[in-house]
Amino acid sequence: MSMQDRPESLDGLLGFITAALPDEPTVTTEDRAALAKLKAKKRELEAQQEAKIPGVAQYRKRPVVVDALQWTGENIVAALNFFDAGRGTTVVNINAPADRSKGWIEIPTLEGKMRASVGDWIIRGVQGEFYPCREDIFRATYEAVEG
């Protein structure tokens, strides 16, 4: 293929490659795998194009250090001390039944009262505000600060 015959788009390239790969035993598994990767890349690029909405841009969360306590249902005193250290914010309600795994803690947030279940993290934000965060989201968003 000459430079003038070279496809200008990914669609053209995929069409060219597909036409060049007859359904014969001479086509290797590696060839088919390479074509599958190209098709997957095409789908990824199309999805990215569809996701672009006028006026919408992407933003990265600024790296800030927050204090956090994981609510276990057993650490009532630690939770109370954590809230007290947060400039006088008080816990609205703690439910600590005999089976601590079913306990929860209700805290005031900027959006109103929210509950943290056992295993959730309670975070003190940069302005001293508190909010609960599920374990999976906490692990995906935060990492421990060394030192």
N, C-alpha and C positions, 0 to 999 in steps of 0.2 A: 504494500500500500504506500503510495507517495504521500508527501506532506499535504498536498492539495486534497487528497481523498480522505484524509484523517477526519473522523467525526469531531464536531465542535462541542458537542454536549455529552453528558453522561448517558442520556437516552440513546444518542447515536452510537456511542461506544458499545453500550450493551447490545444494541441491535446488530452491530457489526460482529461482535464476539459470538453472539448466539447463532448468527448465520454461518459463521466460520466453524462452529462446533457441530458437525452433523451428529445425529444419533447413531453413531457407529461404535464398534468395539475399540477403535483406535483412539477414541477420546479417553484420556486418563481420568482417574478419580480426582487427581490434583487440579486438572482443568475445570472439572465440574465444581470443585470446592472454591476455586478462584472466582468462577462466575457467580456462585451463590454469595460470596463475600461482596462482590460488586453490586449485586441486586440488593443486598441488605444495606449497603452504604447509600444506594439510591433512595431506598425507603426512609432511611434516617435523614437524609438531606431534605426530602419532601416533607417529612414531619416537622423539621426545623422551620421550613418556609411557611407551613401552615400555622405554626405557633406564633409567628410574628404578627402582632396586632399593632396598628398605627397608634403611636403615643405611649406604647408600653415598652419599657426598657428593663434590663436585668440589673439587680443590685446585690452586692455582697454585704453581709452583716459585718459591721466593724468588730474587730477583736476587742472585747472588754472582759474584764475579770469580774465575776460575780461570786457571792458566797452562796452555798447551797447545802442543804441537809436532806438526806434521804429519810423519809418517814417510814418507820418500821412497825409502828403500832406499840412498840415497847419503849421508844425513846421520848416519852412525854416530857420529862424534865429538860432534856436537850432542846426539844422543840420550843418549849416555853422560854428558855434562855435565848434561843436564836431569835424569837420574835421580840423579846424584851431588848435585845441588843440592837434591834432595828428601829431605834428612835421612838420607843413607846408604843409601837403597834401592838395590839393585843389580839389573841386568838379569839375568834367568835365562838367556836364550839369544838370540843374534842370528843369523839365517840371512841371509847376504849373498852370494848366488851371483854369478857373473860377470854374469848378466842381473839387474840390481838390481830390475827391476820384479816379480820373483818372490820377493823377499826378505820376511822377516817378522821381527818382534821379539816375544819372549815376555816378559811382565812379570808380576810378582806383584801381585795385586789382593786386595781384601778377600774376594772370592769364590773365590780360588785363581788358578792361572796362566791367563792369557789371551793370545791372540795379536793383534797389530796387523799388518795387511797394509799393503803400500805404498798410500798415499793415506789411510789411517786417521789419526786424530788420537790422540795420547796426552795425557791430561789429568791434571794434578795437582790433586786435590780440596782442599777447604778444610781437611782434616786431614792433608794431605801424602800421601794415598793416590794411587796411579796406577791408571788404567783406560783401555782403548782405546775409541774411539768411531768408528763409520763416518762417512765424509765427509758423506753426506746427512743423517744425524741431527745431526751437529755443526753443519752449516749451518742446520738448522731450529731448533736449540736455542740456539746461541751467536751473539753478534755481537762484533766487535772493540771493544775499549775505546780510546777516544781519549786520547792523552796519553802 
